[in-house]
């Protein structure tokens, strides 16, 4: 399906920018609504292709419903709501902004989409599950979190409330909405503040990558193109309305092994820099030993398979980083 009118909040961000590229390539009339300016553009798709023109960009804050109402109007078919304050560094430094953007911003999007008769896809997170030890996590798995005194859980809690609001708008107001929970996404354009992006950024700048707590934690790293596939399916398939889906790879890898693979593929041979989470981020911060999605529902209802291997995804990410010096010049956003 193409030729629709869509709005992407957070469309200049990491996943959002990749989503916008794909929407434009299939011919959708796309408006980006974001508080941040666009990053340097990707190479043009080629003369005459739908993606050789830029998306419409409107700068604004999702917390301001007056600004948002200028883009979510009658005639919009789908709103992909990706605007959020993301990253451990942001959870700890800006917890109030994290909560406000997720809760107030999502309420505004849902209200305006309902008035406009638009469908909504809410981008959520694997952080929803907190520290539930029963992996792999099904969509209906329990949420197990730490105390409210720990800012670390603000993102999870605010995203959970966003999900509750989305379901509530569906139940009470008839909004057609779908929720997608992303698991450890990586790829080109990601801010160098995450395990993969920061490691790529550091090794290509000649610095040793950082491994926390011996790197024994496991994750299912998911290449951004696969995440975009799942997001688009959630916004188009009729059977996805009213559902929530885990969007992630089934390839479980230790963080230590992933970081070592980054170094190897980038031809970086110095020792890794090892540090302790409690010393760096404080004892109240809790890392998770395993984060693994149950992807059966996304496979059966959406037909989604996140098939990009970690090795192949890292090669693409490293090649892109080498070709984009503006990204390599960004500051390292990590704590060490």
Residue pairs with C-beta under 8 A, 6 or more apart in sequence:
1 236
2 26
2 27
2 28
3 27
3 28
3 29
4 28
4 29
4 77
4 78
5 28
5 29
5 75
5 76
5 77
6 23
6 28
6 29
6 30
6 31
6 76
6 77
6 78
6 79
6 80
6 235
7 30
7 31
7 32
7 33
7 71
7 72
7 76
7 78
7 79
7 80
7 118
8 16
8 19
8 20
8 23
8 30
8 31
8 32
8 33
8 55
8 79
8 80
8 82
9 16
9 33
9 34
9 62
9 68
9 79
9 80
9 81
9 82
9 83
9 105
9 109
10 16
10 33
10 34
10 62
10 81
10 82
10 83
10 84
10 123
11 17
11 19
11 20
11 30
11 32
11 33
11 34
11 55
11 57
11 80
11 82
12 32
12 34
12 36
12 37
12 38
12 39
12 57
13 34
13 36
13 82
13 83
13 86
14 185
14 187
14 189
14 190
14 191
14 224
15 82
15 123
15 182
15 185
15 224
15 227
15 228
15 231
16 32
16 34
16 80
16 82
16 83
17 38
17 39
17 42
17 189
18 187
18 188
18 189
18 224
18 225
18 227
18 228
19 80
19 82
19 228
19 231
19 232
20 30
20 32
20 55
21 42
21 51
22 228
22 232
23 30
23 55
23 232
24 30
24 50
24 51
24 53
24 55
25 45
25 49
25 50
25 51
26 50
27 50
29 56
30 55
30 56
31 55
31 56
31 57
31 58
31 71
32 38
32 55
32 56
32 57
32 58
33 58
33 60
33 62
33 68
33 71
33 83
34 57
34 59
34 60
34 83
35 59
35 60
35 61
35 62
35 83
37 59
38 57
39 189
39 326
40 324
40 326
41 54
44 51
44 52
45 51
45 52
46 52
58 67
58 70
58 71
60 67
60 68
60 70
60 71
61 67
61 105
62 68
62 81
62 83
62 101
62 104
62 105
62 106
62 108
62 109
63 100
63 101
63 104
63 105
63 108
64 108
65 108
65 111
65 112
68 108
68 109
68 112
69 112
72 79
72 109
72 112
72 113
72 116
72 118
73 116
74 116
74 117
75 116
76 113
76 116
76 118
77 118
77 119
78 118
78 119
78 120
78 121
78 235
79 109
79 112
79 113
79 118
79 119
79 120
79 121
80 121
80 123
80 231
80 235
81 105
81 106
81 109
81 120
81 121
81 122
81 123
82 123
83 101
83 105
84 98
84 101
84 102
84 105
84 123
84 159
85 94
85 97
85 98
85 101
85 102
85 155
86 155
87 191
87 193
87 194
87 333
88 152
88 193
88 281
88 285
89 193
89 333
89 334
89 335
90 97
90 98
91 98
91 151
91 152
91 154
91 155
92 151
92 152
92 281
92 285
95 151
95 154
98 154
98 155
98 158
99 154
99 157
99 158
102 155
102 158
102 159
102 161
102 162
103 158
103 161
103 162
103 165
106 122
106 162
106 165
106 166
107 165
109 120
110 120
110 165
110 166
110 169
110 175
110 177
111 169
113 119
113 120
113 175
113 177
114 169
114 173
114 174
114 175
119 176
119 177
119 178
119 235
119 241
120 166
120 175
120 176
120 177
120 178
121 177
121 178
121 179
121 180
121 231
121 234
121 235
122 162
122 163
122 166
122 177
122 178
122 179
122 180
123 180
123 182
123 231
124 159
124 162
124 163
124 179
124 180
124 181
124 182
124 244
125 155
125 156
125 159
125 181
125 182
126 137
126 181
126 182
126 183
126 184
126 246
126 248
126 291
126 293
127 155
127 156
127 159
128 143
128 156
128 159
128 160
128 163
128 181
129 137
129 141
129 142
129 143
129 144
129 291
130 143
130 144
130 145
130 146
130 153
130 156
131 144
131 145
131 146
131 286
131 288
132 141
132 142
132 143
132 144
133 144
134 141
134 142
135 290
135 291
135 292
136 292
136 293
136 294
136 295
137 246
137 291
137 292
137 293
137 294
138 246
138 294
138 297
139 181
139 244
139 245
139 246
139 294
139 297
141 294
143 156
143 160
145 153
145 156
145 157
146 152
146 153
146 284
146 286
147 153
148 157
149 284
150 284
150 285
150 286
152 284
152 285
152 286
163 179
163 244
166 175
166 177
166 179
167 177
167 242
169 175
169 177
170 176
170 177
170 241
170 242
176 241
176 242
177 241
177 242
178 234
178 235
178 240
178 241
178 242
178 243
178 244
178 245
179 234
179 243
179 244
179 245
180 230
180 231
180 234
180 244
180 245
180 247
181 244
181 245
181 246
181 247
181 248
181 293
182 222
182 227
182 247
182 248
183 219
183 220
183 222
183 246
183 247
183 248
183 249
183 291
183 293
184 194
184 195
184 219
184 220
184 221
184 222
184 248
184 249
184 291
185 222
185 223
185 224
185 227
186 194
186 195
186 196
186 197
186 221
186 222
186 223
186 224
186 313
186 317
187 223
187 224
187 225
187 313
187 316
187 317
187 320
188 224
188 316
188 317
188 320
188 321
188 324
189 320
189 327
190 196
190 197
190 224
191 197
191 330
191 333
192 198
192 200
192 201
192 202
192 327
192 330
192 331
192 332
192 333
192 334
193 333
193 334
195 219
195 221
195 255
195 258
195 259
196 221
196 258
196 262
196 314
196 317
197 317
198 209
198 210
198 332
198 333
198 334
199 209
199 210
199 258
199 259
199 262
199 263
200 262
200 266
200 314
200 317
200 318
200 321
201 321
201 327
201 328
201 330
201 332
202 208
202 209
202 210
202 332
203 209
203 262
203 263
203 266
203 268
204 266
204 318
204 321
204 322
204 328
205 328
207 332
208 268
208 270
208 271
208 272
208 273
209 259
209 262
209 263
209 268
209 272
209 273
210 259
210 272
210 273
210 274
210 275
210 334
210 336
211 255
211 256
211 259
211 272
211 273
211 274
211 275
212 255
212 274
212 275
212 276
212 277
212 280
212 287
213 276
213 277
213 287
214 256
214 274
215 254
215 255
215 256
215 257
215 259
215 272
215 274
216 254
216 255
216 256
216 289
217 254
217 255
217 287
217 288
217 289
217 290
217 291
218 252
218 253
218 254
218 255
218 289
218 290
218 291
218 292
219 252
219 253
219 255
219 258
219 291
220 248
220 249
220 250
220 251
220 252
220 253
220 291
220 292
220 293
221 249
221 251
221 253
221 258
221 310
221 313
222 247
222 248
222 249
222 306
222 308
223 249
223 306
223 308
223 312
223 313
223 316
225 308
226 247
226 249
226 304
226 306
226 307
226 308
227 247
227 306
229 304
229 306
230 245
230 247
230 298
230 302
230 304
230 306
231 247
233 240
233 302
233 303
233 304
234 240
234 245
234 302
237 301
237 302
239 301
240 301
240 302
243 297
243 301
245 297
245 298
245 301
245 302
245 304
246 293
246 294
246 295
246 297
246 298
247 293
247 295
247 298
247 304
247 306
248 293
248 295
248 306
249 293
249 306
249 308
249 310
250 292
250 293
250 295
250 306
251 309
251 310
252 290
252 292
253 310
256 272
258 310
259 272
260 272
261 310
261 311
261 314
262 268
262 314
262 318
263 269
263 272
265 311
265 314
265 315
265 318
266 318
273 336
275 336
277 285
277 287
278 285
280 335
280 336
281 335
295 304
295 306
298 304
299 305
321 327
321 328
322 328
